[in-house]
Amino acid sequence: MPDGLKTLTRYTIEEEHRHPGSSGEFSALVNVVATATKIIANQVTRGAIIGSGRDDEPLSVSGRLDALTDEIMVAQTQWTGHLSGLLSEQRATALPVPATQRRGKYLLAYDALDGSSNIDVNLPVGSIFSILRAPQEVLTGTAEPGDADFLQPGVQQVCAGFTLYGPATMLVLTTGSGVDGFTLDREIGAFVLTHPHMRIPDDTSGFAINAANERFWERPVRRYVQECLEGVDGPRGRDFNMRWVASLVADTFHILTRGGMYLYPRDTRNPARPGRVSLLYGANPIAFIVEQAGGAATTGHDRVMKVSPAEVHQRVPFIFGSRNEVLRIERYHSEPDAGPSFDSSLFGSRSLFRPAKHDQRT
């Protein structure tokens, strides 16, 4: 390995050296999580091979991998002595580290395989994680780790990261001092720093949204998307590109490297469930990363990391990306009656699917 390359292990140790009195426990935990994602990366690339030939296995490939990757994350982290509890997308309640093992001062919330349905069609997936501090009562042994300990707003995160399993396996990490990206070098089995100081530009001409949900969007989001679709002839005065990967980590990495916007807004399908992105192990860690890279993240009305969680699997609307675009959408939510009226589909009447008015033939 060339002398100039920096591994994740070296990176985390050097970060700890900047904090006199640090125990090394945090850097060890980050490296343990990274090891878990290496194992997950290996399983993900096997795809349909996992469980093949088993007639007694009713689950899809994505279903099998959801369960397997969750087991990998637990097996690799709960024995280390760095954690008191884990919270997983796959488990109904928090998992306390057994009392027979040493408990540490951190909590780990994670989605071991975000976008797992993409596995069945061989599209990118990833893992997302958030590290929090355990409350004093847990550390002193006067209380058992449980759901309530994870109900912390995102501003209290110690660290957040995600791993993208694509053509290369990428680990993106923040500890509150910017965002750095690492690529897995399979020859040496280590993550190597390849994307230092990642930054999101303040402005963008790209957005990611699931257009199939248009009929459920609130007026401010319809207004924003209409202006983007009108392009150079509309109030924005420039053309926009639209995409939708249906993988939160893939869209986030795209925004970190090329700029853009991600919108999974509040909708009207189910008033009891206005949001679709998990707060504690989805929106909060991604928002932490995005803000540290110079971007912004909102529910439309509030900063995501200021939302007080009510329950561990709470879901929220999630809009993030280039700062000026996020601020524009927040402004539209504060003036919901402003802007154009809508009496038809945005996508059925815009130049995305029809010629612009001045190009139409009579």
Salt bridges, closest charged atoms under 4 A:
GLU14 OE1 - LYS6 NZ 2.95
GLU14 OE2 - ARG10 NE 2.92
GLU15 OE2 - ARG18 NH1 3.03
ASP56 OD1 - ARG54 NE 3.52
ASP70 OD2 - ARG91 NE 2.82
GLU89 OE2 - ARG315 NH2 3.94
GLU144 OE2 - ARG103 NH1 2.94
GLU214 OE2 - ARG222 NH1 3.21
GLU227 OE2 - ARG223 NE 3.63
GLU227 OE1 - ARG328 NH1 3.97
GLU230 OE2 - ARG350 NH1 3.53
ASP251 OD1 - ARG243 NE 3.58
ASP267 OD2 - ARG269 NH2 2.66
ASP267 OD1 - ARG276 NH2 3.80
GLU291 OE1 - ARG303 NH2 2.78
GLU325 OE2 - ARG236 NH2 2.59
GLU325 OE2 - ARG238 NH2 3.52
GLU335 OE2 - ARG223 NH1 3.30
ASP359 OD1 - HIS358 NE2 3.71
